[in-house]
Amino acid sequence: MELELEGESLKAVLNRLRRAQGQISGVIRMIEEGRDCEDVVMQLAAASRALDRAGFAIIATGLQQCVADIESGRKNGDDAEAMRARMEKLFLSLA
């Protein structure tokens, strides 16, 4: 299944990923500077949440595409079940 992110969905996912990238850079800098452990962990937690939110947004888009494919008849029953199983596995990988 190809992921088709467009418009606002694409923009939102990219913004979340860029935010996480900046937060991870901040964590690295904080560790290099010998900053307080609590501050480092808080920044790391923020980066983790940003990555989780990006992942969930990608999965939600994938689910929408799967449902649209199934409803339009582009996928037969076996393909639909395999697609459902793949999406479930992806979702659980973020849990």
Wavefront OBJ file of the C-alpha trace (Angstrom):
o trace
v 0.000 0.000 0.000
v 1.375 3.361 -1.006
v 0.829 6.221 1.393
v -0.619 9.288 -0.254
v -0.217 12.317 1.973
v -1.463 15.526 0.456
v -2.233 19.085 1.413
v -2.907 19.704 5.080
v -2.210 16.078 6.053
v 1.252 16.241 4.526
v 1.938 19.637 6.057
v 0.855 18.489 9.540
v 2.984 15.326 9.438
v 6.041 17.178 8.169
v 5.626 19.860 10.859
v 5.456 17.211 13.580
v 8.536 15.460 12.211
v 10.459 18.730 11.986
v 9.441 19.555 15.556
v 10.722 16.155 16.696
v 13.935 16.661 14.735
v 14.522 19.975 16.508
v 13.742 18.457 19.878
v 16.151 15.576 19.287
v 18.861 18.066 18.280
v 18.108 19.860 21.531
v 18.491 16.637 23.511
v 21.879 15.967 21.907
v 23.037 19.509 22.650
v 21.791 19.269 26.246
v 23.683 16.019 26.809
v 26.857 17.470 25.273
v 26.542 20.502 27.570
v 26.033 18.315 30.639
v 22.574 19.684 31.379
v 20.350 18.483 34.196
v 19.014 14.948 33.746
v 15.410 16.014 34.371
v 15.595 18.661 31.653
v 17.054 16.165 29.177
v 14.386 13.578 29.923
v 11.595 16.172 29.559
v 12.947 17.228 26.163
v 13.309 13.602 25.104
v 9.706 12.907 26.154
v 8.530 15.844 24.043
v 10.401 14.477 21.021
v 8.886 11.051 21.587
v 5.361 12.512 21.719
v 5.958 14.446 18.493
v 7.125 11.266 16.747
v 4.132 9.325 18.088
v 1.720 11.970 16.834
v 3.325 11.941 13.394
v 3.084 8.149 13.317
v -0.567 8.185 14.333
v -1.337 10.801 11.679
v 0.324 8.639 9.031
v -1.594 5.565 10.193
v -4.876 7.494 10.235
v -4.263 8.580 6.644
v -3.449 4.998 5.710
v -6.664 3.783 7.327
v -8.695 6.352 5.404
v -7.086 5.217 2.163
v -7.748 1.545 2.989
v -11.413 2.212 3.735
v -11.774 4.243 0.549
v -10.150 1.453 -1.495
v -12.405 -1.193 0.039
v -15.560 0.896 -0.374
v -14.768 1.675 -3.985
v -14.309 -2.020 -4.712
v -10.647 -1.692 -5.634
v -9.726 -4.413 -3.141
v -11.320 -7.838 -2.941
v -12.053 -9.543 0.398
v -8.654 -11.237 0.749
v -6.780 -8.033 -0.017
v -9.000 -6.115 2.402
v -8.245 -8.581 5.224
v -4.508 -8.478 4.540
v -4.627 -4.683 4.469
v -6.518 -4.616 7.772
v -3.927 -6.906 9.349
v -1.050 -4.716 8.103
v -2.705 -1.556 9.435
v -3.344 -3.227 12.804
v 0.306 -4.264 13.007
v 1.410 -0.706 12.206
v -0.912 0.748 14.796
v 0.313 -1.654 17.466
v 3.930 -0.846 16.641
v 3.306 2.684 17.984
v 1.424 1.535 21.088
l 1 2 3 4 5 6 7 8 9 10 11 12 13 14 15 16 17 18 19 20 21 22 23 24 25 26 27 28 29 30 31 32 33 34 35 36 37 38 39 40 41 42 43 44 45 46 47 48 49 50 51 52 53 54 55 56 57 58 59 60 61 62 63 64 65 66 67 68 69 70 71 72 73 74 75 76 77 78 79 80 81 82 83 84 85 86 87 88 89 90 91 92 93 94 95
